[in-house]
Amino acid sequence: MDGKVFDRIEKKYLITAKDKRELLKSIKQNLRKDRYYKSEVLNLYFDNDNYDMIMQSIDWVDFKEKLRARSYGGYDRVFLEIKTKIYGEDDENIGYKRRVMITHEDFKELVEGKMTTYQLAKRSIETGNDLQIAKEVDYLISQFDLKPKILVMYERESYKDEAGLRITFDEDLKYRTNNLSFVKGKRDKIYFKDRRNVIMEIKANGVIPLWLVNKMSELKIYPERFSKIGRIYERIRKEQNV
């Protein structure tokens, strides 16, 4: 599979810090730390003034698509990603992600309208799919009048195995709607205010292994639909109505 296109089964869980500690006892026996074991993830979501793409996440339609720019703390690259999810039976979803990588300077030119994603991708083509994905990004931006709207940040811890199973824990979820640069700000707003403040996500090419299913059953951990950007947008709307 090309390194810029991914498809896999995805499930999300909201858990407590205690749940995480218990799960890690089994995870560390069966999985290994990812290459980038701990990282700061920064996602800048694009939308129009009506927030049509984010509203898809809230409405839980069977098909939804979002455009975001992702960067990692201390890394001089930006991934422009089109993320698609298709929901099937039993709330199981399959996620597809297509992305093209550019520099932070290139991203600034894109946001300022000086260059298109296609033009930027031509500067440094890493795979044969880059130009096609860049065209798709430009189409979404033009067709839906998209622009950067909300920056979401969190700390990620990740584990994986050779069969394609990957488990991530996202904590310290924060966001802001102004000064939309890939830099932490003193006024970033904290999202979680309750005990279940860890987002665990399981991504697999096939079925989830029995040892993990049994452990989650023991801890009474069950999947639920959770969109970071969807929940944060709802919080922002409530703040604006106060």
N, C-alpha and C positions, 0 to 999 in steps of 0.2 A: 504494500500500500504506500502511496506517495506520502512523504512527510508533511505535506501541506493539506491533506484531506483525511479526515478521521470519521469513522462511524462505529458506534458501539451502544450497548444497553447501558442506561444510566439510572441510578436510583439515589434519592436523597433522604437524609434522616436528620432530624433535629434532636440532639442529645445533650446531656450534661457533661461537665468536666469529669465527674465520677464514672459515667458510662465510658468515656474515652479511655480512662486509665484501665478499666477492666477489659475493654476490647483490645488494647495494645498488648496485653499479656499473651493473647492468642495470635494477634497479627505479627508480632515479632518472632514467633515460632514458625510462621508459615510464609512470611513475605520478607523482602529486603527493602532497605531504604532506597528511595528513588535517587536518581543521579543528582537532582536538585531537591534534596530532602526537605529543607526548609527555605521558604522564600516569601518575599513580600509581593503580593499580586495587586496590580492597579488596573482596573477596567474602566475605560471611558466609554459610556454608552451614547450612541447616536440616536436621535429621534427628531420628529418635526415638532412644531409648536403645539400640536394637539396630542402629542405623546401616543400616536397610534400604535407604534411597535411595542411599547411597554404595556399598553392596554391589552395587547394579545396575551402577554404573560399573566395578567390579572384575570382575564376572562377564561383562561384554560381551554382555548380552542384546541382541536385535535392536531392542527398544524400551526406552528408559529416560527417566526424568523426574527433574528435581531442582528444588528451590526454594532460591533464594539472594537475599540482599540485597546490592546492589552500590552502592558509593559511590566517588567519585574524590577524591583529595587536594585539599583546599581548596574543595570544592564542597558547598554546603549542601543537598544532595538525596540521597535514597536511592531506588534502583530495586528494587522487589520483582519478581523475575523467575521465571517458570516456564519452564525450558529443557527442551525435548524433543528427543531424537535418535532417528532411525529409520535402521538400517543396512541397506544393500542389497547388491547384487553388487559384487565386487571391493573390499570394505571401504569403499565410498563411503557417506557418510552425509548425510542431509538434516537440518538443524537448524531447529527452530521455537522462537521466543522470544516470550513474551507478558509484558508488564511494565506496572506502574503506578508512578508517581512520587509520593513523599511527602517530607516534611521529616525531618530527623534527630530533631526533637522528636516528630513523629508516630510515627516508628519506635520510639522509646523507649516510647511509650504502647502500641504494639502488643505489644512484647516483654513488657511488664509485665502484659499482659492487660487493660488498661483500655479499649482500643478494638479493633474489628475492622478489617481492611483495607477492607472495604466502607464502614464509617462514616468512615474517614479519607479514602477516595477521594471521598466526597460533599462533603468540604470544598472540594475544588478539582478539578473535572473538566476535564481538558484535551482529551480526545477522547470520542467516544461509546462506545468500547470499555472505558473505564476501569472502570466499575462491574461489567461482566461479568467482566473479568480479576480484579478485586478479590474477587469471589465465588469464583472458582476458587482463588485463593490461600487464602482462608479455609477452603474445603473441604479442601484438602490439609493445612493445619495441624490442623484438627479430626479428619479421617479417620485420619491417620497419627500424631497426637500429636507434631507437629514443634516443635522449638525450636532456637535458635541453638546450633551445636556446634563448628564449626571456622572460624577466620578465615584467609583466604589472601590474600597481598599480593604484588604484583609491579610492575615498571616496564614500561610498554608504549610501543612506537614503532610508528606506523601510517602506511600509504600506501594510496591508492585511485585509481581512475579513474572516468570517467563511466558506464561500462558495468556498474558494480556489483561490480567486482573489488576486494577489500580484502586487504591483507597486513599482519599484525601480528607484532611480535617482542616476546616477553615474557621479561624477565630479572630476576635478583635475587629469585627465588621464595622467599618466607618464609611461615611459618604459626605459629599458636598456638591453644591449646584453652582458655585461661582469659583473663579480662579482655577479653571479646569486644566491645570498642568499636572504632569506626573510627579508631583512633589507633595510630601506630607505637609499638612497645614495645622497650625495650632488650633484652629476652630473647626476641624473635622468633627462631624457629629457621630456619636456612637449609636449603633442600631439596637443591639440587644440590651434589655434591662431585666431579664429573668434568668432562671437557672439553666434552661435549655439554650445555651448560647454557643454551641459548637455545631457547625454544619458538616456532617459526614456525607461524602458522596462515594458511591461504588460504581466503577465503570468496568464493564467486562465484555469480552468478545463473545462469550457464551453464557453458561449458567453460573450462578454464584456458588462457590464450593460449600460442601456440607458443613465443614467445621465452622465457617463463618455464619451460616444460617442458624446452626444450633446455638452459637454464642449469642447472637442477637435475640433469638427466641428466649434464651435464659434470662437476658437482661430486659426483655419486653420492649425491644426496639423495633419499630415498624416504619416502613417507608411512608413518606408523605410528599405531596407536591409543594415545592418551595422554590420560588424564584427570588434571588437576591434583589434584582432590580425592581421586580414587581412589588415586593414587600416595602422596599425603600421608597418607591414612588407613592405608595399608599400613605406612608408615614409623612412624606413631604406635603401631600394634599391636606392631611389633617392639621399639620402645623400652619399651613397657609390659611386655613379656615378659622383658626383660633383668633 
